[in-house]
Amino acid sequence: MATKRITNGVLLEYMKGMKIELKQDITSLDSRMNRLEATMNRRFNEAQLHREALQEDLNATIKMVGKHEKTLARR
């Protein structure tokens, strides 16, 4: 029966390979997180613009209702 002997050199090469894979995984994760952050920022800005538009519509509606009430009160 053959005995498997793990030498320091074999362990070192294995660890170097693992280190390279880990760096690639970290780089990939970093890239995905950056894309996610950009998407979230874009959607937040879109939501902010939508909220501002809704607020403007609400203000215009309130103003219009006020004018309408004044007109009805004069009749």
Secondary structure as UniProt FT lines:
FT   HELIX           8..74
//
